[in-house]
Amino acid sequence: MDLPNLDLLSHVPQRWLEVAEKYLKAIPQVRSRLDKETGTVLAHLEKRLKPYKGTLPSFDRLPAQGRPRDEVLRELEGLERREETRWKEGHVSGAVYHGAEDHIAFVNEVYALHSQSNPLHAELWPSATKFEAEVVAMTANMLGAAEANTGLPPEQHICGSLSSGGTESIMLAIKTYRDWAQETRGITRPEMVLPISAHPAFDKAAHYFGVKSVRVPVGTDYRADVAGMRRALTRNTILLVGSAPSFPHGVIDPIAELSELARKRGLGFHTDACLGGFVLPWAKRLGYPVPPFDFQLPGVTTMSADTHKFGYAAKGTSVVLYRGQALRSHQYFTATEWPGGIYFSPTFSGSRPGGLIAAAWATLVTMGEAGYLEATGRVLETAKALKEGISAIPELHVLGDPLFVIAFGSNTLDIYKVMERMGTRGWDLNGLHKPAAVHLCVTLRHTQPGVAERFLEDLRAAVAHVRENPGEKGTMAPVYGMAGTVPFRGLLSDLLKKYMDLLYKV
Ligand SMILES: Cc1ncc(COP(=O)(O)O)c(C=O)c1O
């Protein structure tokens, strides 16, 4: 696909571009060209996303008679066998953080034992609420609560909830700040200030809860720019955000300075430790340079830390933490007039999976401090070797100074072609943009013997191939390239919505 060079338009104000885009899209020739290009990209994607089409039974309505269980189990086993190879062998960035067979078997056994439980019915399943309270307390204490709570009454202690994942934890915190600011400050047009590197879950929260998201460029080290964020504060600002570390470049924002800025102005501060919450405390104990990022800092008022990432629990849980119950109470929902009885629910879901909560609890108590220390040591050693190996490839450079999420780019080659070439060797890496780069989030999967060496060997070969074949266009590389430079954001957003439609196609 030939894509126009749109770099020139990057200096035109975004608002003008949005208007121009609206008019351009209304021109029939432009519309039909766009539809054609979109159709080509989607047809290519459909082949990759629907590999089972025509090879497995597919259902768009209920079968008249239920299928035999053993037949369904065999089908599921076959799918799992086919799909597990890549992540089991450590070819994937992030995604599966532990993945050892005995660990998975244990977590599955715990889930199976508690698959029917639901903390919505606290009297029926007091075990589920016990597990939830203990996962929250263990996570809080790992993240500085013991120090922060000293000398304070229990209601001012660090507290929290279990959610379904990092996104829900972040959304709960933003909704909580919105209601807190409205009630205590009378702010009706709330804004939050965050670095451009913070996860899109914050924009999603902004979109859902009517909070303006004010994104500030990061510094040359890819960390949040404290002075820039200070300048972005207004009378409507309710919180600031920093990541420990950020998803794109794996660097830790200057949380001490940012949270102090927030504290002095009476604002909230959220440390997004979804990725690093279960790594950084252990990294610090192992002697790695970890700046303060948690509740030991008096200005940090909320945090998110994902049990389902480096907490090594099953997918579907995360912890959101608050400095004191008064703040957390803005997260809660109660209904007192419903004919169905009095109703209350702490998080977004009503019913919640007690099995997953039990699995998170069982993971934490079987890993213990020693287990997390050992696992973190292995991840960080492997990441160090990978970082050095990537930096030694003359065409590549590592972005910033990361610990375990290693982003790299190139000043001489199209990095997306390198990523695509790695794809042909089975590697599934994350494409980043602004600037163009690729990252690998190192997990326990990469600590298996030979995986890091194979990665570096394949990366050297991929770089050599792209260098020696400058005329080769690649299939997805131009799309990635376009995503980073196209000034018409609406076009890209339309394409992504069509992609989601495609996911729902039977
Ligand atoms: C820093 C950070 N925050 C938030 C999230 C969102 O987490 P989830 O995908 O569990 O919703 C991620 C996911 O990778 C992340 O890396």
The ligand as a Tripos MOL2 file, in Angstrom:
@<TRIPOS>MOLECULE
LIG
   16    16     1     0     0
SMALL
NO_CHARGES

@<TRIPOS>ATOM
      1 C1          1.1460    1.0570   33.2530 C.3       1 LIG1
      2 C2         -0.1650    0.3910   32.9260 C.ar      1 LIG1
      3 N1         -1.3090    0.8960   33.4080 N.ar      1 LIG1
      4 C3         -2.5010    0.3410   33.1480 C.ar      1 LIG1
      5 C4         -2.6110   -0.7770   32.3560 C.ar      1 LIG1
      6 C5         -3.9580   -1.3600   32.0430 C.3       1 LIG1
      7 O1         -4.0880   -2.6460   32.5870 O.3       1 LIG1
      8 P1         -5.1850   -3.6910   32.0790 P.3       1 LIG1
      9 O2         -4.7990   -4.0840   30.7040 O.co2     1 LIG1
     10 O3         -5.0680   -4.7870   33.0920 O.co2     1 LIG1
     11 O4         -6.5120   -3.0430   32.1110 O.co2     1 LIG1
     12 C6         -1.4400   -1.3320   31.8090 C.ar      1 LIG1
     13 C7         -1.5040   -2.4870   30.9320 C.2       1 LIG1
     14 O5         -0.5380   -2.9430   30.3760 O.2       1 LIG1
     15 C8         -0.1820   -0.7330   32.1060 C.ar      1 LIG1
     16 O6          0.9540   -1.2250   31.6170 O.3       1 LIG1
@<TRIPOS>BOND
     1     1     2 1
     2     2     3 ar
     3     2    15 ar
     4     3     4 ar
     5     4     5 ar
     6     5     6 1
     7     5    12 ar
     8     6     7 1
     9     7     8 1
    10     8     9 2
    11     8    10 1
    12     8    11 1
    13    12    13 1
    14    12    15 ar
    15    13    14 2
    16    15    16 1
@<TRIPOS>SUBSTRUCTURE
     1 LIG1         1 GROUP 0 **** ****
